Amino acid sequence: MDQDKIKLFEDQPIRTAWDEGREEWYFSVVDVVGVLTNQKNIDSARNYWKVLKNRLKKEGSELVTNCNQLKMVSQDGKRRMTDVATTEQLLRLIQSIPSKKAEPFKLWLAQVGRERIEETIDPELSIERALETYARLGYPEDWINQRLQTIRARKELTDQWKSHGIEKGREFAILTDEVTRAWSGMSTRQYKNLKGLKKENLRDNMSTLELALNMLAEATTTELTKVEDPDGLEENLQVANAGGTVAGNARKEIEDRTGRSVITSQNAVQLNSVVTDLIEAVASPETEDTE
């Protein structure tokens, strides 16, 4: 647990903690409440949260019951236990705060809820919104097309896992780790750490070549699963390793021919800046070397 992180909301500090095992952010409830309700100091923020917590308890809210406590650095420099909330819990809490600053969050939550209902009625909308989101974030069109192909390949693989006795959640994660390790030499978490990622999606931070090899690993695993018909976690682990190894061999051959590592520590922000720099370089007028 990495507990000494500070995030800013409107230039106000919010104490946070990252749990790598659960891949979950935890936020100091007192800090968030203080910012959203314009409290003068930490003591008034604590009092506000105390009153709000009692009200929520009386209303039977599970939010208060499920809140955890972690040791975080207080203003006096000492580490003290304080109430913390996950992202989901925090969004629920915001809905209970009558504040102008909380209104944009409430409106956003309502919009997200409406969009999810629309996507349930018409699933094609989710694909269209994904395309719009990737484009808005600056991903190039060829990368977006490649990313959509990886989504399809992933879906085909997980469908095979389900039909071969694998449970969604922990067992999916174990098999995904095996595929990733076999082709890249790292577990999913190690790969994320290399790129400096927390909750972000690993595939959204891969280069086009990384995406292609990851898709090859998953597509090969899908075909081998169909042919070998494994049953249960242990047999599927063997197939996952075999499928990932095919892509791993391709990675090694590419690296031998190019003399460069396929695996990059760059994340989406850095990869997109490289693309932007290339576009700007092509678009800018050429300058002659007069020396």
N, C-alpha and C positions, 0 to 999 in steps of 0.2 A: 504494500500500500504506500503510494507516494502522497504524503499528506501536507506538504508545505508549498503548495502552488497557489498563486493569486491570479484570478481573472478580473477583468474590469467591466463594469456595466455603467455607462455614462460617467466614466472616470472614477467610479466608486469601486473600492476593492471588494471582491467576493472570494472568501477562502474556499478552496476546492481540494479534493483528494481523488487520485486515480487508483482504482483497484485493477491491476493488470490481470489477475486471475478471472475476475468477472467481466473484465472489459467494460467498466462502468465508472462514470464520474459521480462524485458526491459533492454537494454544495452546502455551505453553511446556511441553514434556514434563517438564522438571526440576521446575517449579512444581507440576504436577499430581501427579507421583510423590511429591513432598515432602509434600503435603497428605494424600494417601491412605494414606501409610505412616507418618505422624506423625514425620517427620524433624525433628531439633532445629534444623538450620540449612541454608542452601543448599549448603554443602559436603557434608554427609552425604546430601542429596538427590541431588547430582551423583554421588556414589559409588554410591548405590543404583541409579541409572539406568545407570551404567556397567556394573555387574555384570549387571543385567537385560538390557541391550542385548547383551552378550556371550553370555548364555544363549540369547536369542532368535535370534541369528545362528547359533549351533551347531545350533539346532532347525530352521534353514532358513526362518525367518519372513521374509516379504516386507515386514513392517511396518517393520523397521529400515532396510531398503534404500530404501524409499519415503519415509522421513522427510526433510523439508526442513530447512534451516537459515536463520534470519533474524537480523538484528541487532536486539537488544532491550536496553533500559536495564538494567544490572546494579545491584547494591546500591551500588557505588562511583560510580554516576552515569554511567559510560561505556557506550557501546553496544558490545555484544559478540555474536558469533555464538552462537546456541543452537539446539538441536534443537527443532523445532516439529511439531505434528501437526494434521491436519484433524479435524473432528468424527468422521468415520468411523474414522480411524486411532486417535483417542483412545479410542473405545469398544472397539476391538480390543485396545488396550494395557491397558485396565482389566481385561479378562478374564484377563490374564497376571499380575495383581498379587494375591498372597495377602494380603488385608487386609480387616478388618471393614468399613472405610469403603467398600470396593469392592463388598461383597456386595449392597447395595441396587441398584447399577447392573447387576450381573450378573443379579439377579432380574428387573429391569425388562427387560433385553435378552431374557431367556428368555420373558417374558410377551409382548413385542412379536413375537418369532419365532413363538410359538404362535398369536397372533392373525392374523399374516400367512398362516400355513398354513391356518387356518380360513377366512379370506377367499378363499383360492385355491379351496377346496372349495365355499364358498358365498359368492359375490360380494356378495349382498344384505347380508351382515353389515358390509361396509365402509361401505355407505350408512347403516346404522343407527348405527354407531359415529361416523360423521361428524356425524350429527344430534345425538347425545349430547354430542360434543365441543363443537360450536357452542353448544348450550344451556348447557353447564357454564361456558363462557367468558363467558356473559352476553349473547349475541346475541339480539335479539327474534325471535319466531316468524316475523313477516312477512319480516324480513331473511333468515332461514334458508331460507325457501321460495324467495325470489328467488335466493339463492346456488345452490341446487340446480338452478334453471333455467339459470343461467349455466354450470354444469358440463356440462349436457347440450348447450347451444349450442356450448361449446368443443369437446366431443367430436365433434360433427357437422362442425365446421370442420376439425379436424385430420384427420378421416377423408377429407374432400375433398382436403386438401393431399397426403395420402399417395397418393391415387389419381391425383393430377396431377403426379407426379414430384418431390415435395418430401421431403427426408430429415429424419427426426426429429433434434432437437438444434439445431445452429447455424442451419440454414435455417428451422426453426420459429421460432426466436428472432428472426430477421431479419424474417420476415413479421408476427410478433406486434408487433414494434416499429413496423412500418409502419401496421398497423391502429390501434394505440394513438396514434401521432403524428397520424394523420389525424383522429381524433375528439377527442383531448384537447389537441393542440398540443405534446405532450411524448413523448419515448421512454419505454419502460418504466422504465429506470434513472432518468431525470429525475423521473418520476412517483413512484417509490419514494423518491428523495431528498427530494422535497417533503414527503412524509409521514414522513420520518425512519426509513425502513425499511432493513434489511439483507437477511437471508435470508427475511424474512416474505413471505407470499403477498400480492401487491398487491390482488387481488380481495377478500381477507379484511379489507382495510382501507379498502374503498370504502363510501360511503354508498349508500342504496337507489337514489338517482337516478344516481349514478356507475355502479353495477352495471347499471342498466337501459340506459344509453347504451352501455356497453361490450358488453353482450349484443346490442344493436341493431347495433352495428358488426360483430360477429363473425357474427351471423345473416345480415346483408345480404351480407357477404363470402362466406358459404357459398352463398347463392342465386345470386350473380353468378358464382361459380366453376362451379356446375352449368350455368349458361346459356352462359357465354363459353368454357368448356372450355380454360383456359390450360394451357400445358405448360412446365415448368421454372421456375426461380426468378424470372427477369426478368418473364415474363408474369404469374406469380402475384403479384408485387410490385405491378403495375399494378392488378390486381383488388383486392388488399388495400387499396390507397390509395383506390380508388373506394368500397369498402364502408365503410371508416372515415370517409370524407368525408360520407356520408349521415348518420351519427350526429353528425359534427362540425357539420353544418348544423343539426341538431335542437338540439344543445347551444347554439349561438349564438342560435337563436330563443328558447329558454328563458331565456337570460341577458338578451336584449333585453327580454323581457316582464317578468321579475322584477327586473331591475337588480342581480342578484347572480351571482357566479361559481358554476357547477356544480361545478367542481373545487375540492376542499377539501384543506387540508394536514392535516386531522385523520386520525389513524390509529384502529385498532380500539379501543384503550384509551380514547381521548378520545371517540370516537363513542358507545361504550357508557356512558361516564360521563354524557353528555348525556341518553341514554335513561333512565338510573337517576335522574338529577335530576328529569326530567319526572314519572316514576312517583312519586317521593317527594313532589313538589309536589302532585300530585293526591291522594295518599293522606293527606297531613297536613291537620289541621283548619284551616279558614280563620280568620284573625285579623282583627279589625276595627281600622280606623285610628281612633284616638280623638283625634287631634290636630285 
